Amino acid sequence: MTQDRDKREHVRTPLRTSIRLTHESFGELLVKTRDISHGGVFLLTGDLPMPPVGTIIEGQVQDGYGERPVVKMEIVRVSPGGVGLMFIE
């Protein structure tokens, strides 16, 4: 039996910080990150309502070190307890 290999393009790094999300479907939410990579981030959303895969949302890190840029992200995966987002350039 062959093992499934992780086919992710970017290495994930564990990271715990807060991100403020904004989207017309839910307004503004503050959530925690689980991990981050060059290509995206996984957010711990619990049972908060999230829009479907393909939706573009905005996020801004809230780490207490000054104003951070607002980043556009696309929801690429919704799973129990969280969502995976891809950074959009």
Protein Blocks (a to p, Z undefined) as FASTA:
>chain_A
ZZdddfbfbdcdddddddddddfklopaddddfbdcfkbccddekjaccddehiacdddd
dehnapadddddddfbdcehiacddddZZ
